[in-house]
Every structure is written in C-alpha cells, then in structure tokens.
Amino acid sequence: MTQEVWNAVDSYITNMLVGSDAALDAALQASADAGLPPIAVAPNQGKLLHLLALASRARSILEIGTLGGYSAIWLARALPSDGRLITLEADPKHAEVAQANIDRAGLADVVDIRLGVALDTLSKLAAEAAGPFDLVFIDADKPSTPEYVSWVLRLSRPGSLIVIDNVVRDGTVADPASDDASVQGMRRAIELLASDLRVTATALQTVGTKGYDGLAIAYVTSGG
C-alpha cells in the first residue's frame, strides 16, 4: 500500500463520516497561514477524539500540546454546557493562533489555554488541585511523554481515559537501539503504561494522511 492509497481512504472516510465544518476548516487555514507546522490530527482522528470524549461522558479534559487549537475544538465540542478543557502550549505564537481559532469556534468560555512549558504547567495544575480530568490527550514533544504520563496519572481518577498520539513513529518504536529521542520517549511511555498497576492500556498502528504512526489508549483503573 502507498501513501496515495492511504490519502484516498482518509478522504473517503472524512467525506462520508466527518464532513466539512467552517470553524475547523478555518482553524486549519489560519494555522497554515501563520506558518504553524502541519501536524494537527487528521479530521477523522479529530472525530475519534470527539467520540471518545462523548463515550466517556467527559466533563473535564486536559490536552497537552495545543498547536493551532484544531484538536481542542474537536474535544471541547464533546463537553456538556458546564464542561471545561485546559490545553497546554509552550509556544506563544501557537497559543495566539489557537486562541483566535477557539474564539472563532465559539468556545472561548470552555477552553482555557495555559502558556508555558508543559511540565511546569502540570506541576501548577496539581498544586491548584485542577483535576481529576476525565480525559487527557497527550500530543506534545515526544521525548517528554513519559513525564507527561506520570503527571497525568496524578491528575486522573479511576475511569479516566488517556490518549497518546504518535507512538509508533513509522514503526521505529519497535527498535530498542534507536538513537531518536522521540522514539525512546515513546518506548519509555509504553513501558510505564505496561508496568503501572493503575492503568490498563493498548496501542494501535495507523495509516492515513499523516503517514504511518499510531496511538495509545490507557484506562485508569485505580488511583493512588
């Protein structure tokens, strides 16, 4: 199979099951116009996040890695009227673009963008007793993913769902000798999920417009 086939299938799925949306399309265009990297989740992946949030009846969501706010819009739209989403972004330019996109989508009162290095912000969230969060989406710098998972477990509860993007890394996640810091970060994150008795988890390989990658999903079974 080729990237051309993957793109065609993603287009078919998106056209049939996702459709076009003015606010989401505008968020992608504004991000591109601002020179943000084209690494937002694909539309069908955004719809998957939305469905996971709906299925888990999430009222509070934490996102690590905002970029242009595309995935935040998908997630926030699944929240009830009194729900909230906190999204963490280290880059001021990204946060500015995301805020405009979120405002345009009518979600300014739902989404709270926290600017700063995520590990510092997570510490502050813990100090604020901001959790527990019902659903967490981790899609930030890959070498720090194990540390994000550790913090997220402190900010979760039994029943919380944790989704981690980009875990397969074109298949290199299976190579223990890789000298890629992102690969090693994902390997350590998966090892953490495998060894931590508070969660049960799995991971899936995916192909599509974003190439060959995958995601991990963990369900928090106990606290402490």
N, C-alpha and C positions, 0 to 999 in steps of 0.2 A: 504494500500500500504506500501511497505517496502523499506528500503534503497537499497536493492538488485535490486528491480524493477526500482527505480529512476536511479541507476547507469547504468542499461541496456538501459534505454531510452536515457539517455545522450550519451552513447556510440553510439547508433544507429544514433542519430541526428548529433553527431560530425562526424561520419564516412560518412554520406550521404551529409551533408551540409557544413562542415568545412574542413575536411581533415587534412592531416599531413603537417607540414611546418618545414623545417630544422631549421630555426632561432628560431622559437617559441619553438620547442621541445628542442633545445639546451639551451634556456633560462630557461626552467623548470628544466632540468637536472642540469645545473650549479647552480641554486638556491638550489636544493636539496643537491648537493654535498657540498655546502658551509654551510649547516645547517640552511638555512632560513626556517621559518615556512611555511608549505604547504597551504597557504591561498590565493594564487593568484586566480583570477577569473578562472572559468572553460572555456575550449575552445569555447563552444557555447555562453557563456557570453561575452568572448572577441570579438567574431564575432558580437554580438549585439552592443557592444560599437563602433566597426568599422562601422557598418551600420548606427548607429545614427550620427556619425561624418560625414559620406558621405551624409546622408539625409539632415543634417543641413548645408551642404556646409561649414563646419568649416575650417577656415584658421588659427585660433589660439586656442589652447587647453591648459587648466590648469588641472593638475592632483595633487590631494593631497593624498600622500601615494604611493611611488614608489615600495617598496619591491624589487623584482628582475628585474623589468622592463618589465614583461610579458604584462600587460595591456597597458603600454606605447607604446610598439611595435605595438599592435593592433591599438591603436588610431593614432599613428604617420603615419602609412601606409595609413590612410584615408586622410591625408593632401595633398594639392597641392604642387607643387615644391617649392613654396616660403612660405609654411606654417611653423609654429613653435609650439612646445609643451614644456611647462615648467612643470616639475614634482618635487614635494617637498618630501624630505625624511629626517627624523631625525636621522636615524642610519647610521653611516659611513660605516659599513660593508655592509649593504643593498645597499647603494649608489654605493659602489665599484663593487659589483656583477652586479648591474643594468647597470652601465656604460659599463662593458665588454660585457654584453648581447646586449645592444643597439649598441655598436660599431660593434659587430659581424653581427648584422642585417642590417648594412649599414646606420644607422640613426643618426650617431654622429653629423651631421650638422643640424639635425632637432630637436633633443631632448636636452633640457637644464636641467640637474639635479641640483637643488638647495638644498644644505645640510644645515640642521638646523631645529629647532623647527618650525613647520608649521605656528603657529600664529605669530611668529616673522617674518618669511619669507613673509607671506601675507601682513604684515604691510609694509615691504620693497617694495614689488611689487606695492602696492598702491602709495607709495612715488615716485617710479620710473615711475608712470603712465603706467605700463606694460599692463594694459587691454585696452579696454574690450576684454574678451575672449568669443569666440563663443560657446564653450562647456566646461563644467567643470565636472570632475569625482572625487567624494569625497569617498575615501576608506582608511581612516587613523584611528587613535584612536577614538573610538566611543563616549566617554564622551565629547569630544571637538567638535563634529559635529555641534551643534547649532552655535558655534562661527565661525566655518568654513563657514557655510551658510551665516552668517551675512557679513563676509568679501567678500565672493564670489559675493554677491549681489552688493557690491560696485565695483567689478571688472567685472561686466557684462553689458549688454546693452539690450534694447528691442529686443527680438528674440533669446537671449542666451538660451542654454539648460543646465540644471544642473541635474546630475545623482548622486544619493547617494546609496552606496551599504550597504548590511547587516542591513536593517532597521527592519526586522521582528523578528530576534533573537529567532528562534524556537517558535514563537508565543507569547513570553513574552512581546512584545511591547504593547500588549493589557492590561497588568496588571499595573494599576496605583500605586499599592502598592509594586512593585518590588524594592528591595534594590540593584539591579545590576546597577552600574554606566553607563554601556554601554546601557542598556535598557532605563534608564532615559535620557541619552543623545539623543537617537533616538526619544523618545517621545517629548522632547523639540524641536528637529529639525522639527518634523512633525507639532507640534503646531505653530512653527514660519512660516512654509510654509502655514499653514492654515490661519494665521492672516495677513500675509504681502500682501498688496494690489498690490505689484509689480509683483506677480507671480501667476500662476495657476498650480496646481500640483496634482499628484495622486501617489499611491504606489501599488505594486503588490507582492503577495506571490509567492515564487518559491520553487521548489524541484529539487534535482539533486545530482550530485556527491558531492556538497558542503553541502548537507543536506537540512534542511527546513529553508528558510530565505526569503529575498525579496529585492526589490529596490524601490526607489522613483525617480520620474522624475518631474522636475519643468521647466516650460517655463516662461521666463521673459517677461512680457507684457508691462512694463513701467519702466523708470529709476527714479532716484531721491532718 
